[in-house]
Amino acid sequence: MKSITTPEYSIHFNSTCYTELNTFLKISNFSKIFILVDSNTHNYCLPYFLSQVVTQQDLEIIEIEPGEINKTIDTCAGVWSTLSDGDADRKSLIINLGGGVVTDLGGFVASTFKRGIKFINVPTSLLSMVDASVGGKTGVDLGVLKNQIGVINFSEMVLIDTHFLDTLPQNEMRSGLAEMLKHGLIQDESYWNNMCNLSQHSLADLDQLIYESVIIKKNVVIQDPNENGLRKTLNFGHTIGHAIESYFLSSDKKTTLLHGEAIAIGMVLACYISNKLTGFPLEKLNSITTILSKIYGKIEFLDQDYEPIIELLKFDKKNTHGNINFVLLEDIGVPIIDCKVSNTLILESFNFYNS
Ligand SMILES: NC(=O)c1ccc[n+]([C@@H]2O[C@H](COP(=O)([O-])OP(=O)(O)OC[C@H]3O[C@@H](n4cnc5c(N)ncnc54)[C@H](O)[C@@H]3O)[C@@H](O)[C@H]2O)c1
């Protein structure tokens, strides 16, 4: 797998990661280097990462609690204080070693500390490798509302070492797969077909599929970094998916859904709505639904869940002038942005999912 370059940063894979990182650290003369981890990546990923880094400088570790409930401004405040107490200045560097929570939050902390210091993303979950660490979106949640606070700002580099996936729990692997499947649905039918046959692939094929997924995302972001048009397509499944994720986060009676699990439901609902509004082929709707429910199972929704979920849709960041904007598909690989969808049709899509 080759390195990928974009105008703002480069993405390196597996063995090239550490050569590139060590050269970068050698020539950059950072005043201090901080590594942000959560307690899981501290245990599972940091020892190996440290064994690969060669630098004369001390590396200071900052640890946060894991999970979406900690992707908050309070956690940021703790990290900002630790940076300040640790004498971080504008020439300091933060290396974010973790899943999407660490890369989103660490990127935001770095982008705002002393009006911005440099950072590097080292994603350790599948989801952060193929999506969260790439493309410059950083930020945190506001209460249960997803990603309401943040900035777009690019890391110096992204280092994707798939060796980290060895310790990632199975449900987190499935969560990451959802974003890879989404990349196929919005951009490339042959990639989608390859992803559907994943169980027949070897681990080496997974590395290649991760690489291709990153290329799909990179190519979209490069054309529309500020999400004025094309980049919105990456939100396919996320309009309802985020609302479902927020609802489950806020409800004591529900188990928390992982990001990708919520997005998988959002994609089934969006395919159904696409079939009704844009003529998305019925046989593809049915095969996508079968494949996604085979991977993710079925989540039970009760009648009383729908209203609060629909209410949460109004916080989606793609909304403008009070309109909820959906990304739909005309076909696999043919997305349409800014589609208006009635609440009746959204309810109908839940009925379809439940059936
Ligand atoms: N910025 C973006 O463009 C973008 C895109 C998609 C998703 N996201 C965000 O990403 C987040 C989800 O990312 P995630 O699924 O990586 O969540 P996460 O960061 O919570 O990681 C999932 C879990 O796996 C653990 N973990 C991570 N790597 C591990 C490893 N190698 N071994 C063992 N455990 C490991 C973590 O500690 C955590 O408990 C959400 O907040 C979502 O909004 C951002």
The ligand as an SDF file (V2000), in Angstrom:
LIG
                    3D

 44 48  0  0  0  0  0  0  0  0999 V2000
  -14.2340   13.2350   12.2100 N   0  0  0  0  0  0  0  0  0  0  0  0
  -14.9090   12.4820   11.3690 C   0  0  0  0  0  0  0  0  0  0  0  0
  -14.9170   12.7150   10.1500 O   0  0  0  0  0  0  0  0  0  0  0  0
  -15.6820   11.3120   11.8930 C   0  0  0  0  0  0  0  0  0  0  0  0
  -16.1980   10.3580   11.0050 C   0  0  0  0  0  0  0  0  0  0  0  0
  -16.8480    9.2450   11.5230 C   0  0  0  0  0  0  0  0  0  0  0  0
  -16.9990    9.1020   12.8960 C   0  0  0  0  0  0  0  0  0  0  0  0
  -16.4940   10.0520   13.7280 N   0  0  0  0  0  0  0  0  0  0  0  0
  -16.6190    9.9100   15.1850 C   0  0  0  0  0  0  0  0  0  0  0  0
  -15.8360    8.8060   15.6020 O   0  0  0  0  0  0  0  0  0  0  0  0
  -16.3570    8.3310   16.8380 C   0  0  0  0  0  0  0  0  0  0  0  0
  -16.4470    6.8260   16.8020 C   0  0  0  0  0  0  0  0  0  0  0  0
  -15.1420    6.3130   16.6220 O   0  0  0  0  0  0  0  0  0  0  0  0
  -14.7570    4.8810   17.2030 P   0  0  0  0  0  0  0  0  0  0  0  0
  -15.7480    3.9050   16.7670 O   0  0  0  0  0  0  0  0  0  0  0  0
  -13.3400    4.6530   16.8920 O   0  0  0  0  0  0  0  0  0  0  0  0
  -15.0100    5.0790   18.7760 O   0  0  0  0  0  0  0  0  0  0  0  0
  -14.0290    5.1070   20.0240 P   0  0  0  0  0  0  0  0  0  0  0  0
  -12.9480    6.0880   19.8790 O   0  0  0  0  0  0  0  0  0  0  0  0
  -14.9270    5.2310   21.2000 O   0  0  0  0  0  0  0  0  0  0  0  0
  -13.3480    3.6650   20.0050 O   0  0  0  0  0  0  0  0  0  0  0  0
  -14.1400    2.5440   20.2070 C   0  0  0  0  0  0  0  0  0  0  0  0
  -13.6590    1.7360   21.4480 C   0  0  0  0  0  0  0  0  0  0  0  0
  -12.5380    0.9570   21.0610 O   0  0  0  0  0  0  0  0  0  0  0  0
  -11.4510    1.2010   21.9560 C   0  0  0  0  0  0  0  0  0  0  0  0
  -10.2550    1.0150   21.1330 N   0  0  0  0  0  0  0  0  0  0  0  0
   -9.8110    1.8140   20.1320 C   0  0  0  0  0  0  0  0  0  0  0  0
   -8.7660    1.2430   19.5380 N   0  0  0  0  0  0  0  0  0  0  0  0
   -8.5330    0.0610   20.1710 C   0  0  0  0  0  0  0  0  0  0  0  0
   -7.6090   -0.9860   19.9670 C   0  0  0  0  0  0  0  0  0  0  0  0
   -6.7370   -0.9580   18.9790 N   0  0  0  0  0  0  0  0  0  0  0  0
   -7.6720   -2.0470   20.8070 N   0  0  0  0  0  0  0  0  0  0  0  0
   -8.6100   -2.1240   21.8020 C   0  0  0  0  0  0  0  0  0  0  0  0
   -9.5270   -1.1680   22.0180 N   0  0  0  0  0  0  0  0  0  0  0  0
   -9.4900   -0.0800   21.2030 C   0  0  0  0  0  0  0  0  0  0  0  0
  -11.6930    2.5790   22.4810 C   0  0  0  0  0  0  0  0  0  0  0  0
  -11.0400    2.7710   23.7150 O   0  0  0  0  0  0  0  0  0  0  0  0
  -13.2090    2.5840   22.6300 C   0  0  0  0  0  0  0  0  0  0  0  0
  -13.5740    1.9500   23.8150 O   0  0  0  0  0  0  0  0  0  0  0  0
  -17.7170    8.9880   17.0240 C   0  0  0  0  0  0  0  0  0  0  0  0
  -17.6000    9.9880   17.9990 O   0  0  0  0  0  0  0  0  0  0  0  0
  -18.0040    9.5930   15.6630 C   0  0  0  0  0  0  0  0  0  0  0  0
  -18.8160   10.7260   15.7520 O   0  0  0  0  0  0  0  0  0  0  0  0
  -15.8360   11.1340   13.2540 C   0  0  0  0  0  0  0  0  0  0  0  0
  1  2  1  0
  2  3  2  0
  2  4  1  0
  4  5  1  0
  4 44  2  0
  5  6  2  0
  6  7  1  0
  7  8  2  0
  8  9  1  0
  8 44  1  0
  9 10  1  0
  9 42  1  0
 10 11  1  0
 11 12  1  0
 11 40  1  0
 12 13  1  0
 13 14  1  0
 14 15  2  0
 14 16  1  0
 14 17  1  0
 17 18  1  0
 18 19  2  0
 18 20  1  0
 18 21  1  0
 21 22  1  0
 22 23  1  0
 23 24  1  0
 23 38  1  0
 24 25  1  0
 25 26  1  0
 25 36  1  0
 26 27  1  0
 26 35  1  0
 27 28  2  0
 28 29  1  0
 29 30  1  0
 29 35  2  0
 30 31  1  0
 30 32  2  0
 32 33  1  0
 33 34  2  0
 34 35  1  0
 36 37  1  0
 36 38  1  0
 38 39  1  0
 40 41  1  0
 40 42  1  0
 42 43  1  0
M  CHG  2   8   1  16  -1
M  END
$$$$
